[in-house]
Amino acid sequence: MANCERQLIASFIILCLLLTPSVAVAEGITVVESMADHSFAQQITFTLRAVSDAEINAVYLFFRATGDEQAESALVNIEPGREIDVSYTRDLRHFPLSPFTQITFWWRIEDSAGNTLTTDPQQIEYTDNRFRWEQAGGDGITVHWIEGHGDPIFGQAALDIARASLEEINAELHAPLPESITIYIYDAQHNLDAAMLLTGHDWAAGQARPELGVVIVAIPYEDGYTSRMERYIPHEITHLLVYQDVTPAGYKYVPEWLDEGLATANERSPTSELSLALERAREEGQLFSLDYLCVPFPPDRNAALLAYAQSGSVVRFIRERYGAEKIRGLLTAYANGASCASGVQDVLNVSISGLDTAWRASLEPRGPWRVLFDQIGVWVGLWLLSLLVAVPMIGKLRP
């Protein structure tokens, strides 16, 4: 009978624990509710309800966006008491956060009896909730598009292009795959621009957040949308794979010309705007030096276009002359902390200025006679070689 009673009591306790809401408790302090909510580009509000056996006299909030090295903190104004219901609001108009970042937050609570409680970290995704988003996903990739500006066929097309791009690009890079990839597709460039302004970019056709595995692009739901998908999605996925390949610690050492050059060269439907910008700059003698492109590109749209075009062309040149193995070698060198110039020297055995010179020479137009000679040169050489062999033999045959 006693055993039955003990079993009943134990079962009752377990049932009570299962039915009790999840709360944080420590030495008399209990957190009843902890949450966060946001209005995109306006504010994010953290709220806390807690009770204690003694008077709660101090509450601290800590929060950090993914990628930030240090957490931000705030001493929250409260009315001391055994039960508190407080909130803290961060004004995102003056202290912006990057779109679609993950925010981790936690609290420290103190009471007059000397008890303290630090809550477990919680996370909130800072999505662009100005819009309602639809989604499609599979194989670790999720595509979101704005409700009413796409359909399941639109979403599946983006998903298929993302899958194919991931496989094709990684055939060259051999990088560890991200755990997940999330793609947000805005319906118009101006809506993307509004979000990008919060990250400090005045102009961007898209953006990748490698530390989050997030891609953000603008692709209107109109005829020809697959061409834009084939241009922008592979570009941004390249950044995710480069980040995976060189690790977070090494990513900061990768020169901009290599990171953006790979992304631009991997676009499956490149725009003619880039090739025209490159040719115009070559004709006018306005090409950037390669070492100038080691650092982030200029914010001016025209200058940025040339920087992208030039970087993509340099990467294609390296592929053709040195092979994909050297692309991987460059990434490894930079992951190990090589400087922009020393990485080129160590892997390609040429100075960065020498690489620049060779690349520029490859852009020079060839006259019709040079083209013809290049085309028939091999055959002419073989013909001359046959003559050199045949003439002595003919001489020996003469009486």
Beta strands, then each sheet from edge to edge (+ up, - down):
strand 1: 24-26
strand 2: 29-39
strand 3: 43-65
strand 4: 72-76
strand 5: 81-91
strand 6: 102-111
strand 7: 116-118
strand 8: 122-125
strand 9: 133-138
strand 10: 141-146
strand 11: 181-186
strand 12: 206-209
strand 13: 214-218
sheet 1: 1+ 2- 3+ 4-
sheet 2: 1+ 2- 3+ 5-
sheet 3: 1+ 2- 3+ 6- 7+
sheet 4: 1+ 2- 3+ 6- 8+
sheet 5: 9+ 10- 11- 13- 12+
end
